[in-house]
Amino acid sequence: MELPVIDLAPYLEIAAEGDSPTSASGLTDLCREVSRILKETGALLVKDPRCTAEDNDRFIDMMEKYFEKPAEFKRLQERPFLHYQVGVTPEGVEVPRSLVDEEMQEKLKAMPKENQPLTPKGPDPKWRYMWRVGPRPLKTRFQELNSEPVIPEGFPEWKETMDSWGYKMISAVEAVAEMAAIGFGLPKDAFTSLMKQGPHLLAPTGSDLRRYGQEGTVFAGYHYDLNFLTIHGRSRFPGLNIWLRNGQKIEVKVPVGCLLIQTGKQIEWLTAGECTAGMHEVVVTKRTIDAINLALEQNRSLWRVSSTLFAHIASDATLKPLGHFAEAPLANKYPPLCAGEFVEQELAVINLKGNIGES
């Protein structure tokens, strides 16, 4: 199964003109299609004219250059005393939820063999860099989730490149969030109003395929993301598997110039389970091996970079089913809860308090 691609341009044009998307011919149907795909698959491919393939390449080029640096250089940006919430997280720190969640392990054993995820042998063998995107609240109960960024030496372009790509991807998430709200029969700003000053996090990963390029290696064990929506630019090496709502496992193919959006646990809360947090893993597949061989022929970097951004609901906002979802059959499973408290509860499980995302 191939995920359909949604072109955001028609929606963005109407929004730029100040017109109501619900009054424009065909746009309401497009919004319903966005909400339907998110509900059924937990993932969505989008094309946003503001986020070009060149932007993605510029970002990945810089991150490849960074991850290729020696480990002792990268560890200068490590901030364990801030629970790795800013700067670099070395490989072997992030623990996949499927290793520690016994209830999840039981569910995995009950899956048909062809849909089961690969079993990680320990913590994820990937590096990650945490970079905050967007303004932070002046007053918040969750100061730890809103720390200042870390900039490595020798990268004068770092801040501008990170901020530029981060803001562009947040803009794409906001457009999708508005469209999904309309599609779900909620006010256009139902989600985006709760995202304002959220602890959004650009969190690219770096996986060394020269060391860990064997088929079956698990870089990110089977898990869901605890945030609202996660967005990725196209990686130069495939390997992302997702699970549809019906339990089917598919390998995602992101076309050039497109972005992948995945549902997180916070949107599940806000829709009382109408959307569920999408399960996924990152592993070395046959297609990854093909990409490694091509990169070797072309003398390119063998670091697999994911340009991942976690979009969050503001830490001090309340998570609860919105609008008509408050009357949904499963609404009582999603009681009102402060978003920052929810994040801290989730992080306690995966042993990474402060790392608000895991993709």
N, C-alpha and C positions, 0 to 999 in steps of 0.2 A: 504494500500500500504506500502511495506517495501522498504526503501532506499537501493540500492545496495552498497556493500563494495568494495572499490578499494584498492588493495594491492600495496603499493608503492615500495616494495622490488625490483621488476624487473627494475624499472626506476632508483632507487638509485644505483643498481649494475652497470648499464651502465654508469651512471654519475660518479661513483667513478673510473671507468676504463678510464675516459677521452674521451669516445666515444660519438658520436653524437646520442642522442636518436632517431632522425628522420631517422637514417640509420639502426636502430635495428629492426629486424623483429617483428611486432606486437605492438611495443611501440607507433608508431604514432597513431594506432587505439585506444590504451589505453588512449592516451592524448586527442584524439577526444571525447572519452567517458566521460572523466573528464569534458571537456568544455560543452558537451551536458547536463550532469546531472546538472551542476551549472546553465546553462541557463534555463532548464525546471523546476527545483525544488528549486533552491536557497540554496541547502544543499547537503552535500556529506559526506558519512562515509568512513574513510580511516583506513588502518592498516599500521603503520610505525614501523619497527623492532627496531628503536631507542627509541620509546616511549612505555614502557611496562606497563602492568596492575599494576605491583609492584611500578613503578614510580608514577603512578596516586594515588595508595593507600597511599604511603608515604606522598604525598602532602596533600591529603584529611585528613589523620590522624592529621597532624599538624594544618590544618585550623579548623577542628572540635574542637581541644583543645583550639585554640585561640577564636573562636566564643562562646564557652561555658563559657568564662571568664565573670565576671560581667560587666555591661554596663559602670560603672565608670572607670574600667581598660581600656576598649577598647577606651573610649573617650580621653584617654591620647595620642592616636595616631591620633586624629582628627585634620585636618588642614583646617578649613573653610576659613581662610585668603588666602589659596592657592587654593580656589574653590574646595576643596576635590580632587585635582588631584593626591595627594600622601596620604598614610596612610588610615585611615578608614573613610567610609561614613556611618553614622548611619541609621537605618531604619527610614522611614518617610521623607527622603530628596529627593530621586530620584523621579521625576514626570514622569509617563508614557505619551508618546507622544499622545496616544489616548484620554487623558484627556484634552489636550490643543489645539490640531489641529482640527479645525472645519471642514476643508475639509475632513480629515480622518474620522471624525465622520459620515459625510454624506455617505461616501462610505461604512462604516460598516453597516449602517441602510439598505442599498440596497442589502446586501449579503443575500443569502438563510440562513434561521435560523440555519441549521445544520453546516454551515461554519462560523457563527459569533463568534468572540472572547468573552470571559467573560468581563463584564464591571467592571473596578476597581472602588473602592469607594473613593479613595484618593491616596496619594503618596505610593510608593512601601514599604511594610513592611519587607524589607530585608536589611541586612548590606552588605557592600562591602569593600574589601581591595584593594588599588591601589598600584601596584609595577611595576616600570619601568624595562623593559628588553632590554638589548643591549646598544651599545654605542650611545651617543647623539652628535649632531654637536657642534663643538667648537664655531661657529658663527651661530646664527639663529635669525630671526625676532620674533620668538615665544618662548622666554625663559620660559614663564609660562607653556608651554606644555612639558617642558623638565627638571623638577625639580628633586632634590635629594630624594632618598627614605627614609622612616621612618621604624625603626626596633623596635618592642615591646620588653620590658624587659622580661627576663625569657625564651627566645626562642633562645638559642645559635645556633640552627640548621637553624634559619630562613633564613638568606641570602643565604646559600648554597642550601637549599631546593627550595626556590623561584627561584633563578637563574637557577638551574639545570633543573627544570620542564619547566620554561619559555623558556630557550634556545632550549630545545628539541621540544617544540610545535612550536616555530618560525621556526625551521628547517623543520618540517612537512609542515607548511604553505608555505615555500619557494619552496619545492618540488612540491606541488600542484599548486602554482603560475606559475612555469616553465611549468608544464604539460598543464595547462589551456592555457598559451600563445601559446604553440605549437599547441594545439587543435584548437585554434581560428585563426591559420595562422599568428601569430606574431613571432618575434624573441624570442628565449627561455628566454632571460633576460628582456623582455619588461616590465614586472611587477616588478621583483625582483630588477632591477637597480633603480627603483623609491622608493623601500622600504628601501634602505640603510640609516641607522641612523634615521629611522622613530621613532616616539614616541610610540613604541610598549608597551603594557600595560597588565600585568598579573593582572586580576581583579576578583578574586574569590568572589562569593557571599555566604552569610550565612543566611539561613531562619530557624527560630525557629519553628519546626513543633509541639513542645509541646504546644506552644501558638497559633500558626496559622495553625493547622493541619486539619481544617475543609474543607470538599470537597467544591470546588468552590472558595476558597481563591486565590486571584491573587497576586503572588509575583513579577512578571514583566509584566505589562500591554502590550497589543498589540503594537509592535513597530518594526522598523528596526534599524540596527546598522549603524552608520555613517562612520565607518572605512572601510578598504579594504576587509579583510577577518577575520572572528571570528572563533576561534577554541576552543573546549571544550573537556576535558576528560570525561569519563563516571561518572555520578553522582550516588550516592547510592540510591537516591530517584527519580523516574521518574516524569514527569510533563511538559516537553517541548512540546508545539504544534507549528507546522510550517504551513505556507500556500504555496502551490505550485503555480506556475505561472498561472494555470488555476483557481485559487481561492479555490481549495479544501484544507480543514484543515485536517492535520494528526498528530497523536501523535508519536513522535520520539522514537524509541527503539534503544539504542546504545549497540551493543554487547560488552561483556567483551574484553578488550584489543584494542578496537577501539576508534577513535577520530571522533568528528563531526565538520565539517567545514560549515560555513554559509557565504553567500555573503553579503557584506556591500555596502553602498552608493558609496564609492570611486571606486569600480570595475564597478559599473553601469556607472559612469562618463567616465571611461577609455574605456569602450566598447560601448559607445553611446546607452545604454539601451539594448544591446544584453543580458547581464546579468542584472537582476534587484535586488535591495537590498531585501533580504528575510525577510518577515514579520514573527514574532513569539511572543509567550507569554509563561510565566511559571506559572502554576496554580496547585492547589491540585486536583488530579483526583482520580478515584477509584483505579488505580494502585499505586498512591502515598500512599493511605490509607493502601493498602495491605503491602507495604514496611514499613510503620510506625509500623504496627502490628508485622511484623517479627522482626524489630529492637527492639521493646519492649520485645519480647520473648527472644531475644539474648542479652539483656542488652547493646545495642549499642547506640551511640549518635543519638539524634533526630534533629540535625542540618543538613539541606540540604545544602551541599556545591557544588557549581558549579566551576570547575576549568577552568574558562573562560580566554582566552587571545585575546585581540584586536590587530591585526596586521595592521599597518598604512602605508600609503604613507608618505615619509618624509615631514615635515611641510613646507619647503621652495621649494619643488618640485611643478610643475604645473600639475593640473588635466586637462586633455583634451582627447578627443577620440584619441586612438593610431592607427597608421598604416591605414589599409583599413577602420577602423571604422570612420575615419574622413569624409568619403564619405557616411556614413550610412544615411538613411532617417531622423533619429531623431537627427543627430549630432548637429544641431543648438540649441537643448534643453540643450546641455552640453558645454557651452562656456569655454574657458581657465580660470582657477581660481586657485590661490595659495592654496595648500592643507590646510595650517594652517588657512587661512581666511575662507575656507569652514567649517572647524571644528568649528571655533568660531561662524559662522552664525548658524550652526545646534544647538550648545549648547545654544545659546540665546533663542531658541524656547522651549527647555525642561528645562530651568531655572537652568542649572547646568554648567555654564561656567567653563571649565577646566576638567570636567569629560568626557573623550573622549571614550565613549562607554556606552551602556545602557542595556546589555543583562542580 
